[in-house]
């Protein structure tokens, strides 16, 4: 199996901590949580745009990417419990921020609540992307689709390169984890716990089929400080993390009021 969403499967070297994790003492850690069916590899191209400002800390959910041999979680509480363990394992005791796209946006919200509940340090900021607010999630049954229907959905959204779907092994693996992620999303029950203990900003693309444009402003209710809804110029569709990595990270940098390493050196 190979592919950007299968990065590191069967490769023991990729199970070791990433180089970015070793640098979190010298730059602001930005924990990145993937979308449904995705892995840490979906943030691979972000490293060249970090400019020394961030130490990217992309997580893999159980059963995804470098953790492909582990059982896949099928509920949001299970996934969040695992994410809490990952936060603890990389020793995020100082300032750090969270970013999550699509399913990752929901997980970032729930993770922040759980960290506060357990008394762990909260992120200084949460950034979400490509998602409705938790109380406005669409109620659908994608996890109950037939393999043919689910495959058509994947192809229409451009979630993986078509060439990868020609491999029966890769296709079956991807559809299995995607179905599990969809089950977690679609069985999620939102509870109003008030705003997060930190500011929040949301990134939105025009014509994103995964969101409802008239409700995305309601992310503001989850911010304990000034909130921001940022529409990404030129971004269309749902899968824009690669094409708009630079403007997203620039906006995060500006939002946090931090400089790049080059700017800091004068």
Phi and psi restraints in degrees (value plus and minus 20) as a CYANA .aco file:
   2 UNK   PHI    -170.6  -130.6
   2 UNK   PSI     149.8   189.8
   3 UNK   PHI     112.5   152.5
   3 UNK   PSI     139.3   179.3
   4 UNK   PHI     -82.4   -42.4
   4 UNK   PSI     -47.5    -7.5
   5 UNK   PHI    -113.9   -73.9
   5 UNK   PSI     -22.1    17.9
   6 UNK   PHI    -133.7   -93.7
   6 UNK   PSI       1.5    41.5
   7 UNK   PHI     -74.4   -34.4
   7 UNK   PSI     107.3   147.3
   8 UNK   PHI      66.7   106.7
   8 UNK   PSI     -19.0    21.0
   9 UNK   PHI     -82.6   -42.6
   9 UNK   PSI     103.3   143.3
  10 UNK   PHI      60.2   100.2
  10 UNK   PSI     -15.0    25.0
  11 UNK   PHI    -131.6   -91.6
  11 UNK   PSI      88.6   128.6
  12 UNK   PHI     -83.4   -43.4
  12 UNK   PSI     -51.6   -11.6
  13 UNK   PHI     -81.1   -41.1
  13 UNK   PSI     -53.6   -13.6
  14 UNK   PHI     -97.1   -57.1
  14 UNK   PSI     -27.2    12.8
  15 UNK   PHI    -104.6   -64.6
  15 UNK   PSI     -29.1    10.9
  16 UNK   PHI     -98.4   -58.4
  16 UNK   PSI     138.0   178.0
  17 UNK   PHI     -76.4   -36.4
  17 UNK   PSI     120.8   160.8
  18 UNK   PHI     -88.7   -48.7
  18 UNK   PSI     136.8   176.8
  19 UNK   PHI     -79.4   -39.4
  19 UNK   PSI     -54.2   -14.2
  20 UNK   PHI     -81.6   -41.6
  20 UNK   PSI     -50.2   -10.2
  21 UNK   PHI     -90.2   -50.2
  21 UNK   PSI     -47.6    -7.6
  22 UNK   PHI     -94.2   -54.2
  22 UNK   PSI     -37.1     2.9
  23 UNK   PHI    -120.0   -80.0
  23 UNK   PSI     -10.7    29.3
  24 UNK   PHI     -90.2   -50.2
  24 UNK   PSI     -30.3     9.7
  25 UNK   PHI    -101.2   -61.2
  25 UNK   PSI     -35.3     4.7
  26 UNK   PHI    -129.5   -89.5
  26 UNK   PSI     -31.2     8.8
  27 UNK   PHI    -168.2  -128.2
  27 UNK   PSI     145.2   185.2
  28 UNK   PHI     -90.8   -50.8
  28 UNK   PSI     101.4   141.4
  29 UNK   PHI     -89.6   -49.6
  29 UNK   PSI     110.6   150.6
  30 UNK   PHI    -136.0   -96.0
  30 UNK   PSI      82.4   122.4
  31 UNK   PHI     -97.0   -57.0
  31 UNK   PSI     105.5   145.5
  32 UNK   PHI    -135.2   -95.2
  32 UNK   PSI     105.7   145.7
  33 UNK   PHI    -131.8   -91.8
  33 UNK   PSI     108.8   148.8
  34 UNK   PHI     -96.8   -56.8
  34 UNK   PSI     149.8   189.8
  35 UNK   PHI    -104.2   -64.2
  35 UNK   PSI     155.4   195.4
  36 UNK   PHI     -78.4   -38.4
  36 UNK   PSI     109.7   149.7
  37 UNK   PHI      61.5   101.5
  37 UNK   PSI     -26.3    13.7
  38 UNK   PHI    -113.4   -73.4
  38 UNK   PSI    -198.5  -158.5
  39 UNK   PHI    -165.1  -125.1
  39 UNK   PSI    -197.4  -157.4
  40 UNK   PHI     -79.8   -39.8
  40 UNK   PSI     -43.7    -3.7
  41 UNK   PHI     -84.9   -44.9
  41 UNK   PSI     -38.7     1.3
  42 UNK   PHI     -91.4   -51.4
  42 UNK   PSI     -29.0    11.0
  43 UNK   PHI    -127.9   -87.9
  43 UNK   PSI      -9.6    30.4
  44 UNK   PHI     -77.5   -37.5
  44 UNK   PSI     -61.8   -21.8
  45 UNK   PHI     -96.8   -56.8
  45 UNK   PSI     -24.9    15.1
  46 UNK   PHI     -95.6   -55.6
  46 UNK   PSI     -41.4    -1.4
  47 UNK   PHI     -80.0   -40.0
  47 UNK   PSI     -58.5   -18.5
  48 UNK   PHI     -92.2   -52.2
  48 UNK   PSI     -33.4     6.6
  49 UNK   PHI    -122.3   -82.3
  49 UNK   PSI     -20.8    19.2
  50 UNK   PHI     -90.2   -50.2
  50 UNK   PSI     -48.3    -8.3
  51 UNK   PHI      35.2    75.2
  51 UNK   PSI      11.7    51.7
  52 UNK   PHI      55.2    95.2
  52 UNK   PSI     -23.0    17.0
  53 UNK   PHI     -97.4   -57.4
  53 UNK   PSI     -62.0   -22.0
  54 UNK   PHI    -137.1   -97.1
  54 UNK   PSI     128.1   168.1
  55 UNK   PHI    -122.3   -82.3
  55 UNK   PSI      86.1   126.1
  56 UNK   PHI     -90.6   -50.6
  56 UNK   PSI     110.2   150.2
  57 UNK   PHI    -144.1  -104.1
  57 UNK   PSI      59.2    99.2
  58 UNK   PHI     -99.6   -59.6
  58 UNK   PSI     108.5   148.5
  59 UNK   PHI    -114.5   -74.5
  59 UNK   PSI     130.9   170.9
  60 UNK   PHI    -127.7   -87.7
  60 UNK   PSI     114.0   154.0
  61 UNK   PHI     -95.5   -55.5
  61 UNK   PSI     136.4   176.4
  62 UNK   PHI     -76.9   -36.9
  62 UNK   PSI     113.1   153.1
  63 UNK   PHI      67.1   107.1
  63 UNK   PSI     -23.4    16.6
  64 UNK   PHI    -133.5   -93.5
  64 UNK   PSI     129.7   169.7
  65 UNK   PHI      34.0    74.0
  65 UNK   PSI    -144.7  -104.7
  66 UNK   PHI     -88.0   -48.0
  66 UNK   PSI     -31.9     8.1
  67 UNK   PHI    -129.8   -89.8
  67 UNK   PSI      10.8    50.8
  68 UNK   PHI     -82.0   -42.0
  68 UNK   PSI     -44.1    -4.1
  69 UNK   PHI    -104.1   -64.1
  69 UNK   PSI     -25.5    14.5
  70 UNK   PHI    -107.9   -67.9
  70 UNK   PSI     134.9   174.9
  71 UNK   PHI     -82.5   -42.5
  71 UNK   PSI     123.4   163.4
  72 UNK   PHI    -105.8   -65.8
  72 UNK   PSI     113.4   153.4
  73 UNK   PHI     -98.2   -58.2
  73 UNK   PSI     128.7   168.7
  74 UNK   PHI    -143.2  -103.2
  74 UNK   PSI     -12.4    27.6
  75 UNK   PHI    -152.4  -112.4
  75 UNK   PSI     132.4   172.4
  76 UNK   PHI     -81.0   -41.0
  76 UNK   PSI     -65.4   -25.4
  77 UNK   PHI     -76.5   -36.5
  77 UNK   PSI     -59.3   -19.3
  78 UNK   PHI     -83.0   -43.0
  78 UNK   PSI     -65.7   -25.7
  79 UNK   PHI     -83.1   -43.1
  79 UNK   PSI     -63.1   -23.1
  80 UNK   PHI     -86.5   -46.5
  80 UNK   PSI     -59.8   -19.8
  81 UNK   PHI     -77.7   -37.7
  81 UNK   PSI     -61.1   -21.1
  82 UNK   PHI     -86.1   -46.1
  82 UNK   PSI     -60.0   -20.0
  83 UNK   PHI     -84.5   -44.5
  83 UNK   PSI     -57.0   -17.0
  84 UNK   PHI     -79.6   -39.6
  84 UNK   PSI     -62.2   -22.2
  85 UNK   PHI     -83.1   -43.1
  85 UNK   PSI     -57.5   -17.5
  86 UNK   PHI     -88.0   -48.0
  86 UNK   PSI     -60.8   -20.8
  87 UNK   PHI     -79.3   -39.3
  87 UNK   PSI     -64.4   -24.4
  88 UNK   PHI     -84.5   -44.5
  88 UNK   PSI     -58.8   -18.8
  89 UNK   PHI     -88.3   -48.3
  89 UNK   PSI     -49.3    -9.3
  90 UNK   PHI    -116.3   -76.3
  90 UNK   PSI      -9.9    30.1
  91 UNK   PHI      34.6    74.6
  91 UNK   PSI      35.0    75.0
  92 UNK   PHI    -103.6   -63.6
  92 UNK   PSI      57.8    97.8
  93 UNK   PHI    -116.2   -76.2
  93 UNK   PSI     -35.6     4.4
  94 UNK   PHI    -122.9   -82.9
  94 UNK   PSI    -175.9  -135.9
  95 UNK   PHI     -89.7   -49.7
  95 UNK   PSI     118.6   158.6
  96 UNK   PHI    -176.7  -136.7
  96 UNK   PSI     144.1   184.1
  97 UNK   PHI    -147.6  -107.6
  97 UNK   PSI     139.8   179.8
  98 UNK   PHI    -136.0   -96.0
  98 UNK   PSI     121.9   161.9
  99 UNK   PHI    -153.4  -113.4
  99 UNK   PSI     114.0   154.0
 100 UNK   PHI    -163.1  -123.1
 100 UNK   PSI     116.8   156.8
 101 UNK   PHI    -129.3   -89.3
 101 UNK   PSI     112.3   152.3
 102 UNK   PHI      39.6    79.6
 102 UNK   PSI    -137.0   -97.0
 103 UNK   PHI     -74.5   -34.5
 103 UNK   PSI     -56.2   -16.2
 104 UNK   PHI     -82.6   -42.6
 104 UNK   PSI     -47.7    -7.7
 105 UNK   PHI     -86.9   -46.9
 105 UNK   PSI     -66.2   -26.2
 106 UNK   PHI     -81.6   -41.6
 106 UNK   PSI     -62.5   -22.5
 107 UNK   PHI     -86.1   -46.1
 107 UNK   PSI     -56.7   -16.7
 108 UNK   PHI     -83.0   -43.0
 108 UNK   PSI     -61.3   -21.3
 109 UNK   PHI     -81.8   -41.8
 109 UNK   PSI     -71.4   -31.4
 110 UNK   PHI     -87.9   -47.9
 110 UNK   PSI     -55.7   -15.7
 111 UNK   PHI     -83.3   -43.3
 111 UNK   PSI     -61.9   -21.9
 112 UNK   PHI     -82.5   -42.5
 112 UNK   PSI     -61.3   -21.3
 113 UNK   PHI     -82.7   -42.7
 113 UNK   PSI     -63.9   -23.9
 114 UNK   PHI     -87.7   -47.7
 114 UNK   PSI     -58.7   -18.7
 115 UNK   PHI     -81.1   -41.1
 115 UNK   PSI     -62.6   -22.6
 116 UNK   PHI     -84.7   -44.7
 116 UNK   PSI     -59.7   -19.7
 117 UNK   PHI     -81.9   -41.9
 117 UNK   PSI     -58.5   -18.5
 118 UNK   PHI    -106.5   -66.5
 118 UNK   PSI     -22.8    17.2
 119 UNK   PHI      61.1   101.1
 119 UNK   PSI      -4.3    35.7
 120 UNK   PHI    -101.3   -61.3
 120 UNK   PSI     137.5   177.5
 121 UNK   PHI     -79.5   -39.5
 121 UNK   PSI     113.2   153.2
 122 UNK   PHI    -103.2   -63.2
 122 UNK   PSI     134.1   174.1
 123 UNK   PHI     -84.8   -44.8
 123 UNK   PSI     134.8   174.8
 124 UNK   PHI     -96.2   -56.2
 124 UNK   PSI     -39.6     0.4
 125 UNK   PHI    -181.8  -141.8
 125 UNK   PSI     125.5   165.5
 126 UNK   PHI    -135.5   -95.5
 126 UNK   PSI     111.6   151.6
 127 UNK   PHI    -138.0   -98.0
 127 UNK   PSI     107.5   147.5
 128 UNK   PHI    -140.4  -100.4
 128 UNK   PSI     138.9   178.9
 129 UNK   PHI    -173.0  -133.0
 129 UNK   PSI     121.9   161.9
 130 UNK   PHI      40.5    80.5
 130 UNK   PSI      20.5    60.5
 131 UNK   PHI    -172.8  -132.8
 131 UNK   PSI     127.2   167.2
 132 UNK   PHI     -92.6   -52.6
 132 UNK   PSI     137.3   177.3
 133 UNK   PHI     -80.2   -40.2
 133 UNK   PSI     134.6   174.6
 134 UNK   PHI     -74.7   -34.7
 134 UNK   PSI     -54.7   -14.7
 135 UNK   PHI    -101.2   -61.2
 135 UNK   PSI     -21.5    18.5
 136 UNK   PHI    -140.7  -100.7
 136 UNK   PSI       0.6    40.6
 137 UNK   PHI     -83.4   -43.4
 137 UNK   PSI     122.5   162.5
 138 UNK   PHI     -92.7   -52.7
 138 UNK   PSI     121.4   161.4
 139 UNK   PHI    -116.6   -76.6
 139 UNK   PSI      88.5   128.5
 140 UNK   PHI    -157.4  -117.4
 140 UNK   PSI     158.1   198.1
 141 UNK   PHI    -148.9  -108.9
 141 UNK   PSI      23.6    63.6
 142 UNK   PHI     -82.8   -42.8
 142 UNK   PSI     -50.0   -10.0
 143 UNK   PHI     -89.6   -49.6
 143 UNK   PSI     -31.2     8.8
 144 UNK   PHI    -120.2   -80.2
 144 UNK   PSI     -18.4    21.6
 145 UNK   PHI     -85.1   -45.1
 145 UNK   PSI     131.5   171.5
 146 UNK   PHI     -87.6   -47.6
 146 UNK   PSI     145.4   185.4
 147 UNK   PHI     -79.2   -39.2
 147 UNK   PSI     -60.7   -20.7
 148 UNK   PHI     -83.4   -43.4
 148 UNK   PSI     -63.9   -23.9
 149 UNK   PHI     -86.6   -46.6
 149 UNK   PSI     -60.9   -20.9
 150 UNK   PHI     -86.9   -46.9
 150 UNK   PSI     -58.7   -18.7
 151 UNK   PHI     -83.8   -43.8
 151 UNK   PSI     -60.6   -20.6
 152 UNK   PHI     -84.0   -44.0
 152 UNK   PSI     -60.5   -20.5
 153 UNK   PHI     -79.8   -39.8
 153 UNK   PSI     -65.7   -25.7
 154 UNK   PHI     -80.7   -40.7
 154 UNK   PSI     -63.9   -23.9
 155 UNK   PHI     -86.6   -46.6
 155 UNK   PSI     -60.7   -20.7
 156 UNK   PHI     -85.9   -45.9
 156 UNK   PSI     -54.4   -14.4
 157 UNK   PHI    -105.0   -65.0
 157 UNK   PSI     -30.0    10.0
 158 UNK   PHI      45.2    85.2
 158 UNK   PSI      18.6    58.6
 159 UNK   PHI     -95.1   -55.1
 159 UNK   PSI     -45.9    -5.9
 160 UNK   PHI    -161.6  -121.6
 160 UNK   PSI     134.4   174.4
 161 UNK   PHI     -79.2   -39.2
 161 UNK   PSI     115.3   155.3
 162 UNK   PHI     -74.2   -34.2
 162 UNK   PSI     -52.4   -12.4
 163 UNK   PHI     -81.7   -41.7
 163 UNK   PSI     -52.8   -12.8
 164 UNK   PHI     -90.1   -50.1
 164 UNK   PSI     -49.1    -9.1
 165 UNK   PHI     -94.7   -54.7
 165 UNK   PSI     -29.5    10.5
 166 UNK   PHI     -97.1   -57.1
 166 UNK   PSI     -38.0     2.0
 167 UNK   PHI    -107.9   -67.9
 167 UNK   PSI      99.5   139.5
 168 UNK   PHI     -81.0   -41.0
 168 UNK   PSI     -58.8   -18.8
 169 UNK   PHI     -84.6   -44.6
 169 UNK   PSI     -68.5   -28.5
 170 UNK   PHI     -85.3   -45.3
 170 UNK   PSI     -61.5   -21.5
 171 UNK   PHI     -82.4   -42.4
 171 UNK   PSI     -66.2   -26.2
 172 UNK   PHI     -83.8   -43.8
 172 UNK   PSI     -60.7   -20.7
 173 UNK   PHI     -82.2   -42.2
 173 UNK   PSI     -68.9   -28.9
 174 UNK   PHI     -83.0   -43.0
 174 UNK   PSI     -66.0   -26.0
 175 UNK   PHI     -83.8   -43.8
 175 UNK   PSI     -52.3   -12.3
 176 UNK   PHI     -85.3   -45.3
 176 UNK   PSI     -67.8   -27.8
 177 UNK   PHI     -92.9   -52.9
 177 UNK   PSI     -53.1   -13.1
 178 UNK   PHI     -84.8   -44.8
 178 UNK   PSI     -62.0   -22.0
 179 UNK   PHI     -83.1   -43.1
 179 UNK   PSI     -59.8   -19.8
 180 UNK   PHI     -84.4   -44.4
 180 UNK   PSI     -62.4   -22.4
 181 UNK   PHI     -84.7   -44.7
 181 UNK   PSI     -61.9   -21.9
 182 UNK   PHI     -83.1   -43.1
 182 UNK   PSI     -58.4   -18.4
 183 UNK   PHI     -80.8   -40.8
 183 UNK   PSI     -62.9   -22.9
 184 UNK   PHI     -81.5   -41.5
 184 UNK   PSI     -65.1   -25.1
 185 UNK   PHI     -84.3   -44.3
 185 UNK   PSI     -65.9   -25.9
 186 UNK   PHI    -102.6   -62.6
 186 UNK   PSI     -27.9    12.1
 187 UNK   PHI    -128.4   -88.4
 187 UNK   PSI     -15.4    24.6
 188 UNK   PHI     -87.2   -47.2
 188 UNK   PSI     117.6   157.6
 189 UNK   PHI    -138.9   -98.9
 189 UNK   PSI      94.9   134.9
 190 UNK   PHI     -97.9   -57.9
 190 UNK   PSI     117.8   157.8
 191 UNK   PHI    -143.1  -103.1
 191 UNK   PSI     112.3   152.3
 192 UNK   PHI     -95.0   -55.0
 192 UNK   PSI      84.6   124.6
 193 UNK   PHI    -126.2   -86.2
 193 UNK   PSI      -3.7    36.3
 194 UNK   PHI      57.1    97.1
 194 UNK   PSI    -190.6  -150.6
 195 UNK   PHI     -91.7   -51.7
 195 UNK   PSI     139.8   179.8
 196 UNK   PHI     -91.3   -51.3
 196 UNK   PSI     140.5   180.5
 197 UNK   PHI    -101.8   -61.8
 197 UNK   PSI      10.1    50.1
 198 UNK   PHI    -181.6  -141.6
 198 UNK   PSI     146.7   186.7
 199 UNK   PHI     -89.6   -49.6
 199 UNK   PSI     141.5   181.5
 200 UNK   PHI    -159.6  -119.6
 200 UNK   PSI     122.7   162.7
 201 UNK   PHI    -153.5  -113.5
 201 UNK   PSI     124.1   164.1
 202 UNK   PHI    -141.0  -101.0
 202 UNK   PSI     114.9   154.9
 203 UNK   PHI    -121.4   -81.4
 203 UNK   PSI     116.9   156.9
 204 UNK   PHI    -157.0  -117.0
 204 UNK   PSI     121.1   161.1
 205 UNK   PHI    -132.0   -92.0
 205 UNK   PSI     124.1   164.1
 206 UNK   PHI     -85.3   -45.3
 206 UNK   PSI     123.1   163.1
 207 UNK   PHI      40.8    80.8
 207 UNK   PSI       7.8    47.8
 208 UNK   PHI     -94.8   -54.8
 208 UNK   PSI      95.9   135.9
 209 UNK   PHI     -90.5   -50.5
 209 UNK   PSI     -29.3    10.7
 210 UNK   PHI    -110.5   -70.5
 210 UNK   PSI     -26.4    13.6
 211 UNK   PHI    -143.5  -103.5
 211 UNK   PSI     145.7   185.7
 212 UNK   PHI    -134.4   -94.4
 212 UNK   PSI      89.4   129.4
 213 UNK   PHI     -77.4   -37.4
 213 UNK   PSI     -48.5    -8.5
 214 UNK   PHI     -99.9   -59.9
 214 UNK   PSI     -25.4    14.6
 215 UNK   PHI    -137.7   -97.7
 215 UNK   PSI     -29.5    10.5
 216 UNK   PHI     -83.4   -43.4
 216 UNK   PSI     -45.1    -5.1
 217 UNK   PHI     -84.8   -44.8
 217 UNK   PSI     -36.4     3.6
 218 UNK   PHI     -94.6   -54.6
 218 UNK   PSI     -25.3    14.7
 219 UNK   PHI     -79.3   -39.3
 219 UNK   PSI     -44.4    -4.4
 220 UNK   PHI     -78.7   -38.7
 220 UNK   PSI     -48.6    -8.6
 221 UNK   PHI     -87.9   -47.9
 221 UNK   PSI     -36.4     3.6
 222 UNK   PHI    -112.7   -72.7
 222 UNK   PSI     -21.7    18.3
 223 UNK   PHI    -116.2   -76.2
 223 UNK   PSI     113.4   153.4
 224 UNK   PHI    -108.5   -68.5
 224 UNK   PSI     -26.0    14.0
 225 UNK   PHI    -150.8  -110.8
 225 UNK   PSI    -186.2  -146.2
 226 UNK   PHI     -77.7   -37.7
 226 UNK   PSI     107.3   147.3
 227 UNK   PHI    -119.3   -79.3
 227 UNK   PSI     141.9   181.9
 228 UNK   PHI    -164.7  -124.7
 228 UNK   PSI     114.1   154.1
 229 UNK   PHI    -130.6   -90.6
 229 UNK   PSI      93.0   133.0
 230 UNK   PHI    -132.2   -92.2
 230 UNK   PSI      97.0   137.0
 231 UNK   PHI    -104.5   -64.5
 231 UNK   PSI     106.8   146.8
 232 UNK   PHI    -103.2   -63.2
 232 UNK   PSI      94.0   134.0
 233 UNK   PHI     -81.4   -41.4
 233 UNK   PSI     108.4   148.4
 234 UNK   PHI      62.9   102.9
 234 UNK   PSI     -25.3    14.7
 235 UNK   PHI    -109.1   -69.1
 235 UNK   PSI     108.5   148.5
 236 UNK   PHI    -151.1  -111.1
 236 UNK   PSI     137.6   177.6
 237 UNK   PHI      55.5    95.5
 237 UNK   PSI    -187.6  -147.6
 238 UNK   PHI    -125.9   -85.9
 238 UNK   PSI     -47.6    -7.6
 239 UNK   PHI    -120.7   -80.7
 239 UNK   PSI      56.5    96.5
 240 UNK   PHI    -136.7   -96.7
 240 UNK   PSI      -8.8    31.2
 241 UNK   PHI     -82.0   -42.0
 241 UNK   PSI     -58.0   -18.0
 242 UNK   PHI     -94.5   -54.5
 242 UNK   PSI     -69.9   -29.9
 243 UNK   PHI     -86.4   -46.4
 243 UNK   PSI     -46.1    -6.1
 244 UNK   PHI    -141.4  -101.4
 244 UNK   PSI       7.7    47.7
 245 UNK   PHI     -79.4   -39.4
 245 UNK   PSI     -65.1   -25.1
 246 UNK   PHI     -83.7   -43.7
 246 UNK   PSI     -71.3   -31.3
 247 UNK   PHI     -85.8   -45.8
 247 UNK   PSI     -51.7   -11.7
 248 UNK   PHI     -85.5   -45.5
 248 UNK   PSI     -68.4   -28.4
 249 UNK   PHI     -87.8   -47.8
 249 UNK   PSI     -53.4   -13.4
 250 UNK   PHI     -84.8   -44.8
 250 UNK   PSI     -59.6   -19.6
 251 UNK   PHI     -87.5   -47.5
 251 UNK   PSI     -59.6   -19.6
 252 UNK   PHI     -83.1   -43.1
 252 UNK   PSI     -63.6   -23.6
 253 UNK   PHI     -79.5   -39.5
 253 UNK   PSI     -65.3   -25.3
 254 UNK   PHI     -86.8   -46.8
 254 UNK   PSI     -59.7   -19.7
 255 UNK   PHI     -82.6   -42.6
 255 UNK   PSI     -58.3   -18.3
 256 UNK   PHI    -104.8   -64.8
 256 UNK   PSI     -32.1     7.9
 257 UNK   PHI      49.6    89.6
 257 UNK   PSI      14.6    54.6
 258 UNK   PHI    -130.1   -90.1
 258 UNK   PSI     138.5   178.5
 259 UNK   PHI    -123.5   -83.5
 259 UNK   PSI     140.1   180.1
 260 UNK   PHI     -95.2   -55.2
 260 UNK   PSI     144.2   184.2
 261 UNK   PHI     -80.1   -40.1
 261 UNK   PSI     -57.3   -17.3
 262 UNK   PHI     -85.3   -45.3
 262 UNK   PSI     -62.1   -22.1
 263 UNK   PHI     -85.2   -45.2
 263 UNK   PSI     -57.9   -17.9
 264 UNK   PHI     -85.8   -45.8
 264 UNK   PSI     -51.7   -11.7
 265 UNK   PHI     -99.5   -59.5
 265 UNK   PSI     -25.4    14.6
